[in-house]
Amino acid sequence: MDPFLDLSARTGRFTHGAPRAFAFGDDARLLYFLRSAGPTDPYDSLRVLDTTTGAESLLADPRDLSPEPGELPVAERRLRERIRLVAAGIGSYALSGDGRRAVFALYGRLYEVPGDGTGKPREIPAAGPVVDPRPNADGSRIAYVSGDALYVAPAGDDPAPAADDTTAPWSAGRVSPEDGARWGLAEFAAAEELARARGHWWSPDGQALLAARVDESALQRRWFADPAHPELPAEDFAYPEAGGPNAEVGLWVLGPDGRRVPLVWDTATYPYVSDAGWESPEEILLTVQDRLQQNVLLLSADPATGATRELSRTTHPHWVDPLPGTPARLSDGRVLTAADTADGAARALALDGVLLTGDGVQIRGVAGEHDGELLVEAGLRDPAEQQVLLLDPDTGALTPLADGPGVHSVTASAGALLLTSAGPDGVRRTVRTADGREFTPADLSEPLPYRVVPRLARVTELGLPTALVLPRGHVPGQRLPVLVQGYGGPGFQDVSLEPRRWQHRQWWADQGFAVVTTDNRGTPNVSPAFTHAMYRDFSRVTLDDQVAALRALGERHPELDLDRVGVMGWSYGGYLAAAAVLRRPDVFHAAVAGAPPTDFRHYDTAYTERYLGLPADNPEVYDRESLITDAPRLTRPLLLVTGLADDNVHPSHTLRLSRALTDAGRPHQLLALPGVTHMTPNGTHEKIAAQQLAFLKAALR
């Protein structure tokens, strides 16, 4: 294997050894995180940094607890796919309400460990393979999911109740009813598309659980069979296909005395639950959305009666674009919501319905409150950069906390901050305590092989963000075939100064290509109007902008040979690549299309209907966005790639297009990868690069 590709595969694309999954605990005295032992070690351990001393401690090493890796429970494996988690070892953890204990599942076994380093991990007996364990406020009880049920287990050193404690004790065992539904886990649509990956929450006093009840009986089943192992049975799962039924989702309050109280809202109109949690033992806040996601409501619920009332409503005629950290109620009682400026030029924040920010600031997320102000991530300059700012909720005044070149993000708790800054020279993390001291969690990942500074430009009258990467040592004037690489779909920004994403593009450039990446309309972080331009118009907007940007760059850079243009991408990027050679063969001369959703009638409800509407109401839109009927038009070389274990863009998408091409007599190539999921883990991405390179070199001469 090529040395760069081999290194990328062995280091998990340069992520092994990098700290991740940070969480403050014990009033920010402790900073928990996951990290492996080095750049070629894929097994993440649980660690903690004491912010009073700067000392780092190992809390749990998965190889000490299980020298031989075990099988993940099916529910955990699928949840990891939904949240794009590829790390081995300890994948995630949860803290007690006081932040002094952590619990985690390892190959279906349940463990808890004190955060101060005074004890070793202790295995807790469980009813079966454990998924998503979460401790209560003091760590005395742990809720977890096994099978389709929610259970509670006592922690290893469960304290005796105080003499004056009159609350009902939680007994060990199942706490959800046996009613044919699944309890305590997020359904497919929530975890994949709505950024809600959990399904149960402890009350602050540890005396009640809020749990999601998910009934998937109306959904169609999707099946996987591994053709490399015909002796094994097929595996199936419930899938919410566009236009079809969704899972029925409800929220229930469960008590130790058997009390079960359903939260009551108009679930027929607002079927999606995108967030939930306890504000106090007497109040729950939840965020619900209508099916087309044009209305987002923040509701307050009474856990004693289940009654709800509306606190805020955010609407948009196309769709309400998610803004992390909103809607939310601030500590002073005011409600913070996402908003757009009247002309659609800026993503903004509103307090009690009044705009707090305006033009010139693109709000990207709210990290919480800090020293009486709002801690926000925003764009002030080029969309490729991101700043961390303090926002005065009374005046709207902005104070930069991290605003140098690059992409900055933040996590906060109890006056402490974790600032992450990424740029061409790598990623830097700084812990800043409330009293001004600073620490840097150790990063043991492989140094990035290339220092890539892509040539950024905003092109055409639309101001499309573009990036150009040329071979190292390129001789000015030398003509190069062009390789368009990108995603192009809603929800993901390609042109960003985050450094890891440019490593593979530099490798492709060094193979003799000018690598071009464009964020067409529909992608985030330019403006709301820019993002919403893709509404019910995927392929035309995507291709028009990609072609316009390519031609604009060709005029600026004469070394780009626009008579030899290849295009490659994965997921929506695979859709872009296939559509490019099927519909614009005058511009694109070869394509590698990985995991393309070739007919959006067969993709999931929450994503597809948000942008394209319901198939029954908009059949012409779905007809236009399907690539199947374009098969007879193929005149350019096309390599289709799919993972046969992909439960996101099911391999049937690729196989349907391949069958249509075969029926039309159109030559193409198909690379089907047994056992490979949508994330192409374990070096698959690198292992197929040589075949993709050979295909493109042959196609582009």
N, C-alpha and C positions, 0 to 999 in steps of 0.2 A: 504494500500500500504506500502511496505517496507519503513522505515524512510529515507534512502538515496534517493531512487527513488522519494519519495514524495517531498523531499527538492529540488532535481534536477528539477522536474517538476515545482514547484512553483517559482523557481528562474531562469527559462529559461536556464537550464544547467549552472547555476552560472554566467550568463551574465547580468541579470537585475541589474541596478545600476552602471554598468561599463561604463565609457565614451567611445564614439566611434565617427567615422565620423569627425575627426578633420580637420580644415582648417584655415590657417592664413589669416588675412585680415588687411587692412589699414596699409600697410608696416610692418606687423608682430606685430603691436600694439595690435591687437585683435586675440584671438584664439577661434574660434567657435567650438562647439561640441554638440553631443546629449547624453543625459543621463536621466534615470528615477530617481525617488525620493528615491529608495531603492531596496533592494534585492528581494522583492516580488512584486514590481511595474513594470508591463510590458510596461507602456506607457512612451515613450521617449519624453523629452522636449528639446527645443533648448536653449543652454546656451552659455555664452562667458566668457573668462578669459582675463582680461586686463593685459598685460605683463608689463606695467609700474608700476603697483601697486600690482599685484598678486590677485586682487579682482575678484571674480566670480559672475556673474549675471545671473538671469533667464530672457530670452527674450520672450519665448512663451511656455505655458503649454497647451497641447492639451485638457485637461479637462476643462480649463477655456473657451476655444473657442468652444468646443463641449462636453457638459456634458455627452451626450449619444453617444457612438461610432457609426459611420456611416459605410456605405458600401464603399469599395474601388472601384473606376472605374475598369472595367475589364482589361484595358490596364496596369494600375498600378499594379494590382494583379499579372498579368503575368510577368511584369518586375521584381517585387520583387522575383518571383520564379527564374528568370534567374540569378539574382545577389545574391541569397540565403539570402534575407533580411526577417527576421521573426519578427522584433520589431514592437510593436503596437505604436500608437500615431504618432509622426512626424517621418516618415521613412527616409527622406532625405531633403536636402536644397541646395540652390545655392547662391553664393555671387555675388554682383555687381563687376564690374571690379576693382573698387577702394577698395573693401572689407569693405565698410561701411554699407551695407544693405544686408539683407538676405531675400530670398523668399522661400516659401514652400507651398505644397499642403496638405490639411488635409481633408480626405474623399471627395475629389473632389472639395473642395473650396480653393480659392487662397488667400494667405496672404503675406504681406511684413512687415518687422520690422527693425528699425535702430539698428545697432550693438552697439551703445554707451549707450544703456539703457535709452535714453531720451524719448522714445515713446513706446506705446503699439502696439501689432500686429494689423494691419489694413486689413480688408478683401477687396479685389479688385473684382469688378464685372467681371464676365467671361461669355463666350458664352455657357458654359456647363461644365460638370465635367472635372476638370483640372488634367493633368498629366505632370510631368517634367517641372515645370516653371523655367525660367532662366532670371535674369535681365541683362540689358546692362551695359555699363561701369560706368555710374553715377547713375544707379538705377532708371532712369526716365521712362523706358519702361521695360515691362516684356513679354517675349515670352513664350508661353505654347502650349500644345497639348490638343485638345478636339475632341473626335471622331477620325476621320482620318485627321484632319486639323491642321495647325499651325496658331496661332493667336498672335497678339500683343495687350497688354493693357497698358494704362498709369498707372504709380504708383500713390499712393494716394496723394502725394504732388508734382506732375509733375511741374518742374520749367518752367517759361516762357523763350522762347529762347532769347538769347542776340540780341541786335539791329543789330550787324554785322554778325549774323549767317545766312548764305545763304543756308545751307543744307536743304533738303526736310524733313519736319516733318513726323514722323510715326503717322498715324491715327489708332484709335482703330479698331480692327476687324480682319477678316481672311486675311492672307497674302499668303497662298498657294492656288494654283489653284484647281478647282473642276474637277479632271481628273480621278477619280476612284482609285487613288493610296493613300497610307498613307504617310503623311508628318511629319517629325520631330521626329520620334521615331526609335530606332534601331530595325532591324529585328531579328527574332529568332536566326539565326546562329551567328550574331555579338554579341548579348547579352549573349548567352549561351556558345559560344565556342571561341570567338575572343576578349573578354575583352573590347568590346566597347558597353557601356550601354546607350549611348545618341545619339540623332539624330539631334540636332541643336546647333549652336554656334554663338554668337554675335561677330561682328568685334570689334576691340579695340576702335574705335571711336563711336560705337553704331549706325552706319549708314547703316549697312547691316547685313543680317543673312545668314549663311551657313546652308543649310537644306538638310537632306537626304530625297529622294523620294523613296518609297518602293512599288513595284508592286508585289503582291503575287498571282495574278490571275491564274498563271500556277501551283501553288502548290496544292497538295491534301489537303483535309480537314480531321481533326481528331475530333472525337466527344466524349463528356462525357455526361453521364446521371447518376444521383444519384439514385441508386436503393432504397435508403432509403426514397426518395421523388419522387415517380413515377408521382405525379401530376405536377412536374416542367418540363419545356421543356429542352431538351438537349442543351449543349453548344458546339460550335465548334471553331476551330482555324486552321490557315494554318501551315502546317508542312513540312519542307524540308527533305524528306526521302532519304537515301543513294542511289545514282545512278539516282535520279530523279531531277526535276528542282529546282533551287534555286530561291529565290526572286531576282527580278531585282532591283539593287540599284544604284542610281545616286546621285550626289551632285550638288546642285543648289545654286547660290548666289541670294538672294532676297533683293530688295531695297524698300524704302518707296514710291518711285514714280512708283511702279509696275514693275520695272526692274527685269528680270529673266534671269540669265546667267548660263547655265549648264557647269560644269567642264568636260573637254574632256580627256579621256584616253582610253586605249584598254580594255573596260569592258568585252569583250568576253574572253580575255585571263586572265584578272585580275579582277574577279567578286567581290572579298571580299574587303571591306573597313574596316580595323582594327583600324584605328585612323585618326583623322582629327582635324584641328584647325587653327586659324589665327596666323600668325607671326607678321603681321602689317596690317594696312588697305589696303596695296598694295600686300599682299602675303598670300597665304594659303598653309599649308603643309598637305599632306595626305599620309597615308600608305596603299598600296594595295597589294593583294596576289593573286596568281593563285589558281585554285580550289584545287589542291593537296597540296598547301602551301609549295612548294619547292622553290618558288621565292617570295621574299618580296621586294617591291620597295618603296622608299621614293620619293615622287613627290612634286615639287613646282608648284603652280597654280597661274595664274593671275586672280584675281576676276573680272577684267574689261572685259576680253575676254574669260575666261574659259580655255585658253591654259595651258598645263602642260609640265614640263620637268623633267627628271629623275635626282635625286641627288645621290642616292645610290641604290645598288642591293645586297641583301643577298640571297645566294642559299645553298641548301643542297640536296644530292641525295635522301634522305628519306623524311624529312620535316624540315623546319626551326622552331626550338623550340622557342616559344615566350620568350623574355627577357624584362621584364617591363622597360620602359624608353628608349627603342631603337626601331627603328632607330630614331635619333634626330640630329638636327643641333645645335651646341654649339654657344655661344655668339660671339666667334671669327670667326664663319663661317665654321669651320671644322665639318665633319659629323661623328657621333658616331654610330657604328653598333655592333650587336652581332657577335661573331666569335667563332670558336672552334680551339684549337691547332691542329697541323697536325696529331697527333696520337689519337685525340679524347679524351685525358685525362682531359682536362680542358675547361670549358666554359669561354670565354674570351671576351674582348672588343677590337675593332679596331677603329682607328681614320684615316679617309680618306683611309681606306683599309689596314692600317699598324697595326699589333698586338700591343696592349698597355699592355696587361697582358698575363701571361703564366701559366705554370704548378705550382701547389701548391696553386692556387687561383681559386675557383669556383665562378664566378660572378653570382649573382641571381637577381639583379635589380639595376637600376640607379635612384636615387631620385632627381637628379638635380645637379646644380653647386652651390658651396659654397666657398666663399673666394678664388676664382680663381682655385679651384680644383673640381674634380668630387666626389659627395657623393654617395657611392655604398654600397649595401648589398651583402655580400659574405660569402663563407665558407672557412675557413683557416685550420680547423682541422677535427673533426668528422662531417659527414653529418648531425648529429642530432643538431648541433649548427649553429648559424649564427652570423656574426660580422658586424658592421658598420664601414666603412673605408673612409678616404679621399684618393683619387687617383690623383696624379699629372699628368695632361694630357700631359706634355712634357717629363717627365722622367719615368713615370710608378711607381714612389715610392709610397708606401702605408703608411698611418698614421692611427693607430686605434683610433676610437672615442668611441666605445663600443665593448669590446672583451672578457668580462668575460664569464664564463660558462653560457650557455643558448642560447636563440634566441633573437637577437636584431634587431630592425627595426627603420626607421627614416622618418620623414616628415620635409621639410625645406621650408623657405620663407624669403627673405629679411634679411639674416644673422641670423635668429632665427631657432632653431631646436626643434623638439619634438622627444625625444628618448624613445622607448618602449623596456623594457627588461623583458623577461619571462623566468622563471626557476622553479625548484621544490617548491620554496617558494612563487610563485605567479607572478603577473605582476606588474611592476613598470613603471610609465611614468614620464618623466622629461622634462620640458620646459626650454631651455637654450637660453637666449637672446643674441643679438649681443654684448652687453657690459658685458656678463659673469654672469648675475644674473640667478637664477634657481627657478622654481616653480613646484609644483606637483598638477595637476588637481585631485580633490577629486574622489576617487573610492568608491562607496557605495555598491558594490556587496557583495554577501555572501562569506565569507572566504571559501576557498576550504576545504572540510571535510578531505581530505587525503593529506598527503605529500608523493607523490609517486616519488621514484627514481628508474626508471626501470633499470634493468640490461642490459646494452647495450653491444653488441658484433658484430664484423664483422666476418662472417663465410664463409667457403668454399673458393676455389681459386678465386672466383668472388668478395670476400669481401662484401657479402650481409649484409646490416645493419639489425640487429635484436634487439628486446627488449623482456625481460621476466619479467612478474609481477607475484609474488607469493602471497598467502594469508598472511595477517598480522598475525604474530605469528606462521608462518609455522615452523613445527618441521623438522630439517634437516633429510633427509632419508625417510620421509613419501612420498609414491608414490601418484601422483596426475594425474587425467585425464587432458588432454591438450585441451585448447580452442584456436584455431587459429582465431584471429580477425584482420582484416585489409582490405585495399582497393585494393592494388596491381596493379592498372591501371595507365595509363599515366596521368601526370599533378598534382598528389597529393602525398605528402610525409607523411607517417604514423609515422616513427620513428624519432621523433623530441622532443626536451626538452620543447616544449610549454606545460604548465602544465594541462590545462583543459581536453585535450584529454585522459589523463591517469586516470581521476577520475572514469569513468564508467568501465574501465578495472580493476581498483583495486576492484570495487564492484564485478565484475564477478569473480575475483580471490578469494575474500572472500567467495564466494559461493562454493568454493572447487576445483577451477581449477588453473592450471598453464597457464596463458594467454601469448600466443606467438604472436608477430607481426613482420612481415618481409617485408622490401621493396625489392621486386624482381626487376630484370632488367625491364626497361621500366618506372620506377618511376624516379622522378627528383632529382637533387642536389648531385649525386655521380660523374658522368662525362657524357659528351655527348655520348660517346660510350656505356655506361651503359644504358642511356635513349633510344637510338636508337636501342638497341638490340631487342626490341619488334616489329620492323617494319614488318608488315604483318604476325605476328606470336604471337597473343595474348595468346592463351590458353597453348600452349606448353611451352613457356618461363615462363609464370606465374606459372604453376603447377610444372615444373622442379625445379625452384628456391625455391618455397615454400616447396617442399618435401626435397630438399637438405638441406635447412636451418633447417627444423624441425629435420632431422636426426643428423645434426651437433650439434644442441643444446641438443638433447637427449644423445649424447656421453659426453657432458660437464656436464650435469645435470641429474644424474641417477634418480632423483625424478620424471622426466617426464615419464609418462606411455604411451608409444607410441602405446600400444594396445587399448587405449581409446582416440581417437582424434576426437574432434568436430571442426567445422569451421563455422563461421558466418560472414556476411558482408552485405553491402547495396550498391546498384548501381553496379559499376564494382566489388565491393567486394561481392555483391550477385551473380554475374556471376562467380567469383572465387569459392564461396562456392558451387554453384550448379555443376560446372565443377569438383570440387574436388571429390564429391561422385559419380558422373557419370563416370568419367574417371580414377580416382585413388582410388577405394574403398579398395585397399590393404593398403592404408595409412590413409584415412579419413573415419571415421565410422558413422558420422552423420553431417547434415548441416542445418543451417538456412539461406536461401537465400532471401534477401530483395531487391525488385525492380530490379531483374537481367535483363539486356538486352540479352535475350535468342537467338535472331537472329538479327545480326547487319545489315541485309538488311533493317530492319525496324527502325533503329536508324538514327540520323540526319546526314546530308551531311558533315558538316565541321569537326566534330569529327571523324566520321567513316572513311571517305575517306583519311584523313590525315595519318592514321595509316595502313589502309587496302587497299587503292587504290579504284578504281571504281569497282562496282560489275560486270559490263559487261566485264571489262578487266581482272578481277581476280576472276572468279566464284568459283574456287577451294578454294581460301582463305576464302570466305564467307561460303562455305559449311563446311569447317573445323572448323570455329569459331562458327557456330551455334550449340546450344545444343539440338535442337528439335529432331534430328535424334538419339540422345543418349538415349532418353527416355526408350526404351526397356532394356537398360543395368542397370537400377537402381536396386541396391540390398541393399542400405543403407537407413536409415530413413532420410527423407527430408521434411522440413517445408518451404513452399513458402509463402512469405509475399508481399503484394502490396497495395499501396494506390490507390483507385479507382478514385481519382482526380489528379493523377500524369501526368502532361503534359510534363515531360522530358522523363522518361522511362515509356511509356504508359502502363497501366495495361494489355493490350493485350499481352505484352511480357510474363508476368507470366501466363496468362490464356492459351496462346498457348502451353506452356510447360506442364501445368496441363492437358490440353486436350490430349496431346500426351502421357503423363504418364497414363492417364485413358484408352485411346485406347489400350495401350500396357499391360494393366492389372497390372500396377505397383503401389502399395499402396504409398500414400504420404499425406501430410496435406497441406491445403491452408488456409491462414488467409488474407481475403480481407477486407480492411478498408475503409468504405464509407466516402467520403468527405476529405480524407487525401491526401496530396500532397507529392512530392518527399522529402520535407524537414521534414516531420513528426513533424509539429509544435504542440504547445499547450499541451505538455506533452505526446503526442502519443508514442514517443520513450520509455518513462518510463512505460507507461500503458501496453505495450505489453511485457515488459521484463519478467514478471512473467510467462507468457505462454511460452516464448522462453526457460526460465530456466527449467521449468517442462519438456518440450520436450527433452532438452539436457540431463537432469539427467536421464530420463527414457531410452533414447537411449544409453547412455554410462554407464548405471548401476551404 
